Structures are given as C-alpha cells and as structure tokens.
Amino acid sequence: MSDEKALEGTARVCHAANRAWQIATGDPAVSPPWDDAPDWQRASAIDGVRKAQAGTTGEELHQAWCDFKNRDGWVYGPVKDEAAKTHPCLVPYHELPVEQRRKDALFAAIVAALTSEETHDG
C-alpha cells in the first residue's frame, strides 16, 4: 500500500472513530461519514494524522486543528455552523470539555496503533 493510501486509510479510521465518539457523547453536530465529508474536513483529518505520526500530543493536535480552522476563516462560536464557519471547540485546550480532550487523545492513540511498526497479534 502506498504511503498516501495508508495515510488516507488512517485518516478515514480516525474520522470514523471521531464520528462514533460524537454520537456516543451526544454531540449536536455529528460529522458526516468520510465519503460524504467535505474536502476541508478530510484534509483536516489527514493533516492531523501527519502531525500525530510525528509524535504530536493531544493538546498539540488540538492547537494544530485550531490553526487549520483559523487559516480557513473559522472562528469561535457557541455552535458549529459550517456556513458561518463557527465552532465551539476553537478555544485553548484547557478550556475544552473533557469529552473533546478525550477525542483528541483517541485520535492520537488510533494513529499510533495503525502506524506502529511493531508486530501485533490479531
């Protein structure tokens, strides 16, 4: 498998896990499935995978995500609104609700598990 295919595959798994976490935690703005996600959302996930592969922490991943969103014109807003480009998670990491911090940790853990060069049983 090519590096780009592996990168996208890992991003796809992370996106699906984030989506499942959103559903489990009652997030009012659940992300669409990968194949229906807008290009910016897929690009954000791929960027996050690259950073996580480089050893970025959950807190650093959050800041990188904020930077990515800000560059695209997004700002803090009390609700996620794609048209207005507002998002309630565009805050410093320590201000995030615990379920959002866990989502960042989950993302990093999935990337580590899928990119580890160690041999795994089953």
C-alpha positions in Angstrom: 0.0 0.0 0.0 1.4 3.4 -0.9 2.2 5.9 1.8 -0.6 8.2 0.6 -3.2 5.4 0.6 -2.0 4.4 4.2 -2.3 8.0 5.3 -5.8 8.4 3.9 -6.8 5.0 5.4 -5.6 6.0 8.8 -7.4 9.4 8.5 -10.6 7.5 7.5 -10.4 5.3 10.6 -9.7 8.4 12.8 -12.6 10.2 11.3 -15.0 7.3 11.8 -13.9 7.0 15.4 -14.4 10.7 16.0 -17.8 10.4 14.4 -18.7 7.5 16.7 -17.4 9.4 19.7 -19.6 12.4 18.7 -22.6 10.1 18.5 -21.8 8.5 21.9 -21.3 11.8 23.6 -24.5 13.4 22.2 -22.7 16.0 20.0 -25.4 18.0 18.3 -23.3 18.4 15.1 -22.1 14.9 14.2 -19.7 14.8 11.3 -20.8 13.0 8.1 -19.3 9.7 7.1 -15.9 10.0 5.4 -17.2 9.6 1.9 -19.8 12.4 2.5 -17.4 14.7 4.4 -16.4 17.9 2.7 -12.9 18.2 1.3 -11.8 20.6 4.1 -12.8 18.0 6.8 -10.9 15.2 5.1 -7.9 17.5 4.7 -8.0 18.3 8.3 -8.1 14.7 9.3 -5.1 13.9 7.0 -3.2 16.8 8.4 -3.9 15.6 12.0 -2.7 12.1 11.1 0.6 13.5 9.7 1.1 15.5 12.9 0.2 12.6 15.2 2.7 10.4 13.3 5.3 12.9 14.2 4.6 12.5 17.9 2.3 15.4 18.4 0.4 15.3 21.7 -3.4 15.6 22.0 -3.0 19.2 23.2 -0.7 19.9 20.2 -3.1 18.2 17.9 -5.9 20.4 19.1 -3.8 23.6 18.6 -2.9 22.4 15.1 -6.6 21.8 14.4 -7.4 25.3 15.6 -4.7 26.8 13.5 -6.0 24.8 10.4 -9.5 26.1 11.1 -8.4 29.7 11.6 -6.5 29.7 8.4 -9.7 28.6 6.6 -11.6 31.5 8.2 -13.3 29.7 11.1 -13.8 31.5 14.4 -15.1 30.6 17.8 -18.9 30.4 18.0 -21.3 28.8 20.5 -22.5 26.3 17.9 -20.8 24.5 15.0 -22.1 26.2 11.8 -20.3 25.3 8.6 -21.9 28.2 6.7 -20.9 30.8 9.3 -17.6 29.0 9.9 -18.1 29.0 13.7 -17.1 26.2 16.1 -17.4 25.9 19.9 -14.1 24.0 20.2 -12.0 26.9 18.9 -10.7 27.6 22.4 -7.5 26.8 24.2 -7.1 23.1 25.0 -7.6 23.5 28.8 -11.0 25.1 28.1 -12.3 22.1 26.1 -14.9 19.9 27.7 -13.3 16.6 28.8 -15.1 14.6 26.1 -13.4 16.8 23.5 -10.0 16.3 25.1 -10.6 12.5 25.1 -11.5 12.8 21.4 -8.0 14.3 20.7 -6.4 11.5 22.8 -8.4 8.9 20.9 -7.2 10.3 17.6 -3.6 10.2 18.6 -3.9 6.6 20.0 -5.5 5.4 16.8 -2.8 6.9 14.7 -0.1 5.3 17.0 -1.8 1.9 16.8 -2.2 2.0 13.0 1.3 3.3 12.2 3.3 1.3 14.7 6.0 -0.9 13.2 5.6 -3.5 15.9 4.1 -6.8 15.1 0.7 -7.2 16.7 -1.2 -10.5 17.4 -4.7 -10.4 15.9 
